[in-house]
């Protein structure tokens, strides 16, 4: 494995009896990535993150963070690594500021000097003296990131950071992730919210039933999406006949007075000319491309597996 990589996992397996929660997972996160680790709820994402951090021992395989194995190198392997798995935890009867001070006492002195800075970064400075018990879910998530940032990490692992947030909280969290990435922090983001991954990430891995079924550039994945067109005309039935006769135009169907079809750009340009020659008025011709969500559902069969959720729930006893 290349030691300079923030994350390099090979052949990770986690079994609970006969149940395979993680099935020979390979992951590579490069410096500067905003890496999306995505899949349905319970697909094994959290189990993988726990193995990466050395919180649980893999049945098979190995993982390195910046070239160090948490199981062999212990706390040294987590140097430059921070984040949270399954949500951050704080003392609710203490203020956000006090919670961060307690956490900084476990670390080097420079961490305490950064408290004001990280509270400002996550936009909690005005609520720093309020008890965490009175924080919204989104505020606690942001406080969790503030705690992670105390150590000036080079790699930030975030497990479902927007789960349970309202739309405004989700927007704020996405903005925060963008700001952190702009500062050069490598981010590994576990999520089942595909539009969120599409907005934030440059590389992704898709996991299904504990197995990675795609890893690579998000752009390359989206480029594989089937493209199509929506056509709105004044005379849909006549236009349909023209489309069916046109070379390079395929999958023609009439759907609620709109025509839908696929075709290369040159064929679509020729179609526009043909429609004009036929005297058919065009009111809209709109290209359509599959979203990441549509691609994902196609790759996974739209499954949300109870098998996987059972694997995740069994981790509580580990």
C-alpha positions in Angstrom: 0.0 0.0 0.0 1.1 3.6 -0.6 1.8 5.1 2.7 1.0 8.7 1.7 -2.6 7.9 1.1 -5.1 9.0 3.7 -7.0 5.7 3.5 -6.0 2.4 1.9 -8.1 -0.6 2.8 -7.7 -4.0 1.2 -9.9 -7.0 1.5 -11.8 -5.9 4.6 -14.2 -8.5 5.9 -16.4 -8.4 9.0 -18.5 -11.4 9.9 -21.0 -11.8 12.8 -21.5 -15.6 12.9 -22.9 -16.5 9.5 -23.8 -12.9 8.7 -21.3 -11.0 6.5 -21.6 -7.3 7.3 -18.6 -6.2 5.2 -17.5 -8.4 2.3 -13.9 -8.0 0.9 -14.0 -4.2 0.7 -11.2 -2.3 -1.0 -11.1 1.5 -0.5 -8.6 4.1 -1.6 -8.9 7.8 -0.6 -6.4 10.2 -2.1 -5.1 13.4 -0.6 -7.5 16.2 -1.2 -10.5 14.0 -2.0 -14.0 14.6 -0.8 -14.8 10.9 -0.9 -18.4 9.7 -0.8 -18.9 6.3 0.7 -22.5 5.6 -0.1 -25.1 3.0 0.1 -28.5 2.2 1.6 -29.0 2.4 5.3 -27.4 -0.6 6.9 -25.2 -1.5 3.9 -22.1 -1.8 6.0 -20.7 1.7 5.8 -20.5 2.3 9.5 -18.9 -1.1 10.1 -16.2 -0.2 7.5 -15.5 3.1 9.2 -15.1 1.4 12.5 -12.6 -1.0 11.1 -10.7 1.9 9.5 -10.4 3.6 12.8 -9.4 0.5 14.7 -12.6 0.5 16.8 -13.4 -3.1 15.7 -11.1 -5.8 14.4 -11.7 -7.0 10.9 -12.3 -10.7 10.4 -10.0 -10.5 7.3 -8.1 -7.8 5.5 -6.2 -4.7 6.6 -6.6 -0.9 6.7 -4.0 1.9 6.8 -4.4 5.6 7.5 -1.5 7.5 6.1 0.4 4.2 6.0 -0.3 3.1 9.5 -2.5 0.3 10.7 -4.6 1.3 13.8 -4.5 -2.3 15.0 -0.7 -2.5 14.9 0.2 1.2 15.6 -2.5 2.1 18.0 -3.1 5.8 18.6 -0.2 6.7 16.4 -2.2 5.6 13.4 -4.8 8.2 14.2 -2.4 11.1 14.1 -3.9 13.6 11.7 -7.3 11.8 11.7 -10.5 12.9 13.3 -14.3 12.7 12.9 -17.2 10.8 14.3 -19.0 7.5 13.7 -22.8 7.3 14.4 -23.0 10.8 15.6 -20.9 12.8 18.2 -21.6 12.4 22.0 -21.3 15.2 24.5 -22.2 16.0 28.1 -25.6 17.6 27.8 -25.4 19.4 31.1 -22.2 21.3 30.1 -21.8 24.1 27.6 -20.4 23.5 24.1 -17.3 25.5 25.2 -16.8 23.3 28.3 -17.2 20.1 26.3 -14.5 21.2 23.9 -12.2 22.2 26.8 -12.6 18.8 28.4 -11.8 17.1 25.1 -8.8 19.4 24.5 -7.4 18.3 27.9 -6.8 14.8 26.4 -4.7 16.3 23.7 -1.7 18.5 23.2 -1.9 22.1 24.6 -2.4 23.6 21.2 -5.9 22.1 20.9 -7.2 24.3 23.7 -5.9 27.4 21.9 -8.0 26.5 18.9 -11.4 26.3 20.6 -12.5 29.8 19.7 -11.3 29.3 16.1 -13.2 26.1 15.5 -16.4 27.4 17.2 -16.2 30.3 14.8 -15.6 28.0 11.8 -18.8 25.9 12.6 -20.8 29.0 13.4 -21.4 28.2 17.1 -19.5 31.0 18.8 -22.7 32.8 19.8 -24.0 29.6 21.5 -20.7 28.4 22.9 -21.8 29.1 26.6 -25.2 27.4 26.2 -25.7 23.9 27.5 -25.4 21.2 24.8 -28.7 19.7 26.0 -30.5 22.8 24.5 -28.7 22.4 21.1 -30.6 21.3 18.1 -29.5 18.1 16.3 -27.7 20.2 13.7 -25.9 22.2 16.3 -24.7 19.0 18.0 -23.4 17.7 14.6 -21.5 21.0 14.0 -20.1 20.8 17.6 -18.9 17.3 16.7 -17.0 18.7 13.7 -15.6 21.4 15.9 -14.3 18.8 18.3 -12.7 16.9 15.4 -11.1 20.1 14.1 -9.3 20.8 17.4 -6.5 18.5 16.4 -6.1 20.1 12.9 -6.7 16.9 11.1 -5.5 16.0 7.6 -8.3 13.5 7.2 -11.9 14.0 8.5 -14.2 11.0 8.6 -17.9 11.9 8.8 -20.6 9.2 9.2 -24.0 10.4 8.0 -23.4 14.0 9.1 -26.7 15.4 7.8 -29.0 12.6 9.0 -31.9 14.0 11.0 -31.3 17.6 10.0 -33.9 19.9 8.7 -33.3 21.4 5.2 -31.6 24.5 6.6 -29.3 22.3 8.8 -28.5 20.1 5.8 -27.5 23.2 3.8 -25.4 24.5 6.6 -23.6 21.2 6.9 -22.9 21.0 3.2 -21.5 24.5 3.2 -19.3 23.6 6.1 -17.9 20.5 4.4 -17.1 22.6 1.3 -15.2 25.2 3.4 -13.2 22.4 5.1 -12.4 20.8 1.8 -11.3 24.2 0.4 -8.8 24.4 3.3 -7.1 21.2 2.1 -8.6 18.7 4.5 -9.3 15.3 3.0 -12.8 14.2 3.8 -14.4 10.8 3.7 -18.2 11.2 3.9 -20.5 8.2 4.5 -24.0 8.9 3.4 -27.2 7.4 2.0 -28.3 10.8 0.6 -27.2 10.6 -3.0 -28.0 14.2 -4.0 -25.7 15.3 -1.1 -22.9 13.1 -2.4 -23.4 14.4 -5.9 -23.1 18.0 -4.7 -20.0 17.5 -2.5 -17.8 14.6 -3.7 -15.2 14.2 -6.4 -14.8 10.4 -5.9 -17.2 7.8 -4.6 -17.5 4.2 -3.6 -20.9 2.5 -3.8 -21.6 -0.3 -1.4 -24.3 -2.9 -1.6 -24.8 -5.7 1.0 -21.3 -5.0 2.4 -19.6 -5.2 -1.0 -18.2 -2.3 -3.1 -19.8 -2.3 -6.5 -18.1 0.9 -7.8 -15.2 3.0 -6.8 -13.8 5.9 -8.8 -14.4 9.4 -10.1 -17.9 10.6 -9.6 -17.7 12.3 -13.0 -16.8 9.1 -14.7 -19.8 7.4 -13.1 -22.2 10.1 -14.2 -20.8 10.0 -17.7 -22.1 6.4 -18.0 -25.6 7.7 -17.4 -28.1 7.2 -20.2 -29.1 10.5 -21.8 -32.5 11.2 -23.2 -34.7 14.0 -24.3 -38.2 15.4 -23.7 -40.0 16.9 -26.6 -43.1 19.0 -26.3 -44.9 19.9 -29.6 -48.3 21.1 -30.8 -49.1 17.9 -32.6 -47.6 15.0 -30.6 -49.1 12.2 -32.7 -47.7 13.6 -36.0 -44.3 14.3 -34.3 -44.2 10.7 -33.0 -44.4 9.5 -36.6 -41.5 11.8 -37.6 -39.4 10.5 -34.7 -40.0 6.9 -35.5 -38.8 7.5 -39.1 -35.7 9.4 -38.1 -32.3 7.6 -38.1 -30.5 7.6 -34.8 -33.6 8.3 -32.7 -34.5 5.4 -30.4 -36.8 4.5 -27.5 -39.6 6.7 -28.7 -42.6 6.9 -26.4 -45.5 9.3 -25.9 -46.0 10.1 -22.2 -48.8 12.4 -21.1 -48.6 14.5 -24.3 -44.8 14.6 -24.2 -42.5 12.6 -26.4 -39.4 11.0 -24.8 -36.6 9.5 -26.7 -32.8 8.9 -26.8 -30.3 9.8 -29.5 -26.9 11.3 -30.3 -26.6 15.1 -30.7 -26.3 14.9 -34.5 -29.5 12.8 -34.8 -31.3 15.2 -32.5 -30.2 18.2 -34.6 -31.5 16.4 -37.8 -34.7 15.7 -36.0 -35.3 19.4 -35.3 -34.9 20.1 -39.0 -37.3 17.2 -39.9 -39.9 18.6 -37.5 -39.6 22.0 -39.0 -40.0 20.7 -42.6 -43.1 18.8 -41.4 -44.5 22.0 -40.1 -44.7 20.7 -36.5 -44.3 23.5 -33.9 -41.8 22.7 -31.1 -42.5 24.3 -27.8 -39.7 22.5 -25.8 -36.8 20.2 -26.4 -35.1 19.4 -23.1 -32.1 17.1 -22.6 -32.2 14.8 -19.6 -29.4 12.9 -17.9 -29.8 10.3 -15.1 -29.0 11.6 -11.6 -26.6 9.8 -9.3 -29.7 8.5 -7.4 -31.1 7.0 -10.6 -27.8 5.4 -11.4 -27.5 4.0 -7.9 -31.0 2.5 -7.9 -30.2 0.9 -11.2 -26.9 -0.5 -9.9 -28.4 -1.8 -6.6 -31.8 -2.9 -7.9 -33.4 -0.3 -5.6 -32.9 -2.6 -2.7 -32.9 -1.5 1.0 -31.8 -4.7 2.6 -33.0 -5.9 6.0 -30.0 -8.2 5.9 -27.7 -5.2 6.0 -29.6 -3.5 8.8 -29.3 -6.6 10.9 -25.5 -6.5 10.4 -25.3 -2.9 11.5 -27.5 -3.5 14.6 -25.4 -6.5 15.7 -22.4 -4.1 16.0 -23.8 -2.7 19.2 -22.7 -5.8 21.1 -19.1 -5.7 19.7 
